[in-house]
Amino acid sequence: MVSRMSQTIELKYATRSVPRYTSYPTAPHFGDGVDGATLATWLAALPDDRPLSIYLHVPYCRAICHYCGCHTKAALRDDPVIDYAQGLVQEIGLVAAAIGRRLPVGHIHWGGGTPSLLPVDSFRAVVAKLNESFDILPTAEHAMELDPRTVTKTLAAALAEAGITRASLGVQDFDATVQKAIGRIQPIETVTAAVEALRGAGIAAINFDLMYGLPHQSAETIRNTVALAHGFGPSRIALFGYAHVPWFKKHQRLIDEAALPGAGERIALERTARSILAEYGYEAIGLDHFALPDDEMAVAAKNGDLHRNFQGYTTDACDTLIGIGTSSIGQSHGGFAQNDPDIGRWRKAVEAGRLPVSKGKALDDDDRLRAAIIERVMCDYAVDLDAVCAAHGVTVDAVADAFERLAEPIADGLATLEGHRLTVTELGRPLVRIVASAFDVYLARAAARHSVAV
C-alpha cells in the first residue's frame, strides 16, 4: 500500500518538467557553435584502442502514429528510403575519412522511424559500408528497433545474415481501444508472427517497448498488456511514459487530451505495470527498463556497469558514439554533434562531402563532471560525490550549487545525503529525474520544455 503522504509527494513532483537525461547537457542547449569541421577535429583525435559505438537513424515510417515523439516522416513508397540509404553510405564514408583509420566498433544501434523499411539490398549496402570502414568486433551488439507490422520471414533472415543480434519491438499496448486512439492498429497475431520470424532466423535477444500514460489506458488494460507481453518471453521490457508534447510534435494533437490519464492516474499505471513485471521475475533497471536476471542489462545494473545514452539505458560502455543519418546525435570527449534534422539539407551536405552537422555542444570539464554524476544517479540511484569529483580532479565544492537544489527533494524523502553520498529512496525512484536535475546548471538558463517527471 502507498501512504497518502507518499501519494501527495508524488503528485507534487509528477507534473514538473524535467529532461530524460539521455545526455548532459541536453539537446535543447545545443547551439550552432559546433559544425562539421568541429566534428572532423574530434573524430581525428579519437584513440586507437577504444571501441566506439554507432547509431544509425532512419527517419521514415509507413504512417505516423499519433503518440510518436521520434524524428520521422511518412513514406508510402520505397524510392525516398532507397535514396536515403545511399546517403547513409556516403556519410559513413565521410566519417571514416575524418577518422583516418579503421577503428574498432563495440555497439551498433539502428533507430527511427522504422529502420526495417530499408529494402534488403539497401540495408545490405549500408552494413557492407560499415564493415568496410570499421572493425566490427565479434562481441559487438548489433541492435535494431522494429515495427512488428513490418517484420517478415524474409526481413528477419536478412537481419540475421547482416549480424543483427538484438531486436527491439515497438508493442506499446495490446488493447484495441488504446491502439485505435493512438493510431497504431497492431493485433497480437501481428506481434506473434514478428517474434516467430525473428526467433526462427536465430535472433533470440528480443526486447519489447511498452508505454503508459496513453489515452483510455486503465489498470486493467495495462495489466493485460504486461501479461501478454510476458507470454512472449522478451529478455528486456522498456516501460516508457508517454510524453504529450503537441507544441513540439503537432500530430499528437490527434490524441484526445480528455482521454489521457491525469498525473495521479499515470503514477498508478506505472506502479501497476512495474509490480506485475516484478511478479513475472523481471528486475527493475533504472527509471524505465526491466530485464530477466540473466540478461546482460540486469548483470550490468548489479555490477554498477549500466550506462545511459540517447538510446536510454544500455550496456554500451563505449566512450564515443557516432551518429549517422539525419538528426542523429554523436558524442565524444570533445562534445556533442547533431546532424541536420532536415533530410534535404542533410543529403546536400553529404553529397558535397561535408559532415552534415547543424549544431552541438563543446564540453568543458564541468560538463563532463556533472554528466558523470547525473549518469550514476539515473543508473544506480546513488552516487559517491567525493569519488566522482576526485576522478575529475576537483573537490565536491565544484557542485556545491546542487546541494541547495537538493534540499527540497531530500526534505520530501526522495533522496538522502549521508556525507557526500547521495542515494535515491524507494519513494524517489519514479522521480529520479527530479533528483538528477539538481546537478543541471543549464536547466534554469533557458525556457526549454520537457516531458513531465512521471
FENURMO-V954662 format. One line per field, one symbol per residue. phi: phi as a letter, one per 40 degrees, with the letter a starting at -180 (. if undefined). psi: psi as a letter, one per 40 degrees, with the letter a starting at -180 (. if undefined). Layout:
BEGIN
phi: ???
psi: ???
END
This chain:
BEGIN
phi: .bcccccccccccdcccaccfcaaccdcbcaccbbccccdccccccccbbdbbbbbbbcbbcacccccbccaacbcbcdcccccccccdccdcccccccgacccbbabbbbafbdcccddcccccccccccccbcccdcccbbacbcdcbcbcccdcccccchcbabbcccgacccccdccbgacadccccdcccccccccgcccbbbbbbbgccgcbdccccccccccdccgccbbbbcccccbccbbcccccccccccccdcccdcccccccccccccgcccbfcabaacdccdcccccccgbcbaaccgcacccccbbbcbhdgcbbaadcibbbcdcccccdccccccgbcccbaiaccbccdccccccccccccbfaaccccccccbgbccccbcccccccdcccccgcabbbgbbcbccdccdcbdccccccccccdccbcccbcccb
psi: ihidddddddddedeihiiefeihiideeiaeehadddddddddeiidehiiihhhhhfiidihideheigiihhdiddddddddddddddddddddddeihiihehhhhiaagdeehiddddddddddddddighidehhhihhihdeehidddddddddeehehhhhgdciehddddddefghgidddddddddddddeegdhhihhiiieiheiidddddddddddddefidihhgihhhhgdddgdeeeehhddeiiadddddddddddddddddeehhhhadeiiiideidddddddefeiihaeeaiiehehdhhhhhiheihihaddaihhihehdddddddddefhhfhdiahhiidddddddddddddddefihhdddddddefiieddfddddddedddddeediihhbfhhhhiddedefdddddedeheededifhhiiid.
END
